């Protein structure tokens, strides 16, 4: 079940979840994350974007990213992955402009929402993958 705003705020207080700098907006079921830098997406283009915020999830919390609906309505499609329990770092998101007009994401503008789910039991294996402690835009390491 998704965590409510109250559960997110409690997890932040208990440091089960850390977001630095603090999130610009805690929503009823998640937090908005901002763009680290200005992104210009001409029609038909794809670019990687990093979140301004660094997130740290405990081994009891899973995150799921969503593009904010305003950008989806302008033709932005995002490749959004799970944020595994134990992940620490900035998030890199692939944005594609499927629309017919250029779209600009301003520096520090809210562009994705992160929804949290509390696991029934702690994960046995916290994230220790190649993107741990990511800073800025990180290209594929496969």
N, C-alpha and C positions, 0 to 999 in steps of 0.2 A: 504494500500500500504506500502511496506517495506521502511524504512528510508534509504536514501543514506548516504555515508560517510560524506558528507557535513552536512546533517541533524543531524547525530549522533554527529559530532564535535560541532555543534551549541547547541544541547541539553546538551552536557557536559559543555560547557561554561556557559549556562543559569542555570545549576544545576537542570534541569528537569530529568537528568540522571546522576548518580554518579557511578564511578567505581574506587575502591581503592585496590591496587595501580592502577595508570592509565593503561589502556589496552596496551598490548605489541604491538598490531597491529589493527588499524581500517581498515577494509576491505571495498570494494565498497558498501557492504550492511550489515554491522555488525561489530562485534569485536571478536577477538580470545581471549579465556580465557585459562589460564594455570592450570596445575595440582599442587595442594598444596604440594603433596608428591609423591615420586616414587611409581609406581604401577606395580606389576608383575602379569600378567594374564596367567597362564598356559592354554593350550588348554582345552576347555570345562568348564572353571571356570567363576565365576561371583564375582565381587567386587564392593564396593561403592568407589567413588572418590569425593573429594571436589575440587572446584575451588580455586585457590590462591586468586583471586579477590573477593571482596565484591561488590555487585551491589545494587543500590537503584533506583527504577523506580518511576516516578511521577504517578499520577492517569490519565495521558494522554498517557502513553507508555506501551505497551505489549511486552514481549520478547518471542522468540521461539529459543530453543536450537537445535543444529545439531552436530553430530559427525564430526570431520574433515575427509575428504575423504581418506587421507592416512591411517588412522586407520581402516576405513571401508574396504579398500582394503586388509588389513591384517586379516580380519575376526572379527573385533570388532563391536558388535551391542550395541547400547546404548538405555536405557530407558530414553527418554527426554520429559520433561513436559513443559507446558507453564510457563512463569514467569509473574505472574499477576501484573497489575498496583498496585503500592503501596508496592510491595515486597521490603524487605531490608535484606541482609545477603549474606553469601556464598552459593553457589549452590552445592547440592549433586547429583551426576549422577551415575546410575547403569550401569556398563560396563560388557558385556559378551563376552568371546572369543569363537566364533563359528568356528574359524580356527583350523588348525592342528599343529600350532607351537606356542610357548610361545611368548607373546607380552609384551614389557616393555614400559611404559609411564614414561619418566624421570621427575624428580622434575622440576617444572617451564616450562615444555614443553607444547606448545599449543596443546590442544586435543579436545576442543569443540569451536564452533562458536555460538555467540548469535546474532540473527537478531532482529531488533526492528520494531515495527509498531506503528504509531501514531493513537490513537483513534479519531474518528470524534468528539466526545464529551467526557468530563471527565467522568470517571466511577463514579457511585454514591456510590459504596462500594469498597474502596481500600482494598487490601489484609490485613487481620488481622488474618490469619490462624496460625496453630500450628508450622509452620516452620519459622515464622517471626523472624528476627535477628539471624538466624542460624549461627553457627560458626563451621568450620571443617565438618567432615562427620557426618551426622545426620541420624540415622536409622529410620525406619517407626514408626510413632506415632499413627497409626490407632488402 
